[in-house]
């Protein structure tokens, strides 16, 4: 899939490094991200790079024809370019120079995260989306998808955001992920800011660990929080306080942040393999969906085992109830990539079914319990191939060390069907 780049500035200043990358769709829901990115760029003395992504809308029917007039799709893209250029112009009038404004083609989350790596960005800033929870769950949830893929810290900002944070809440489970989250929040806080470390005692611990009293457990948590703070490099003007709550972690953290008037919640992910991309972590995912203030997600260190597992070609076997969700995500991330499809039967050996067809889509029909694979070129009369795989026992996805999908494997009976992504 070709990526088209429209740059407003042809050359990058040699004196600038680690810019802040802000993603926008040119709509009001991105205003908070742009204003906050501008404030942070001013604080760090760096530049902003604005990126927007046009996802070419495709609706394909069984014979491979597209139902969308290309001229309509181009008109949609032109409107996006106009809105983004207007936003970039407005930002430049009020703050640090926008080093470049780009409109790219592709799947938004993947394009944004790859662009951040290419530009050596220190931070990705995105809009948190609409305020209502139902809008986030049934919308495209771009912020969550970016957080799942990114190796760069991601700051998701609601529409009303406008400044660098001054009061941050960090969910602490004493893992390395929560240490990274606290450190990331400290880097963004103002010099006289407040960092609150919130540990939520799981409700099930209070119910089932009756041999340890709540009082003893709370004492242990406070000692652990003291050791936790000792690991942080806290600026002299920043206050650090701790809070202990009980219940559901995400709900309690979000509720406390709202009551305390915090303008930032920070959380850490626990890995960079396929597990992380599906669910950054149940707490982080819920926070991105529930929070009314900005949410900072710090990715795991690249040395952690989850990413190493992906790098060495490890696979993740997925529960059946997640197959449709996973395959929809797999399709969005890889549509248009060239493929090789083969069936491996223990009696007949490996048999190639096709080579070099682009991917159109993969889905799971829970009624017929079949995985449907559609490959081929778009357009009437173009060659295409459909394969329906039944009696699938398990489904695996293989990713490389950059979190990019490498292959999809379907186990059925004593054989397997393998869809390899070539490029």
Buried (B, 14 or more C-beta within 10 A) or exposed (E): EEEEEEEBEEEBEEEEEBBBBBBBBBEEBBBBBBBBBBBBBBBBEBBBBBBBBBBBEBEBEEEBBBEEEEEEBEEEBEEBBEBBBEBBEEBBEEBBEBBBBBBBBBBBBBBBBBBBEEBEBBBBBBBBBBEEEEEBEEBBBBBBBBBBBBBBBBBBBBBBBBBBBBBBBBBBBEEEBBBBBBBBBBBBBBEEBBBBBBBBBBEEEBEEEEEEEEEEBBEEBEEBBEEBBEEBEBBEEBEBEBBBBBBBBBBBBBBBBBEBEBBBBBBBBBBBBBBBBBBBBEBBBBBBBBBBBBBBBBBBBEEBEBBBBBBEEBBBEBEEEBBBEBBBBBBBBBBBBBBBBBBBBEEEEEEEBBEEBBBBBBBBEEEEEBBBBBBBEBEEEEEBBBBEBEEBEBBBBBBBBBBBBBBBBBBBEEBBBBBBBBE
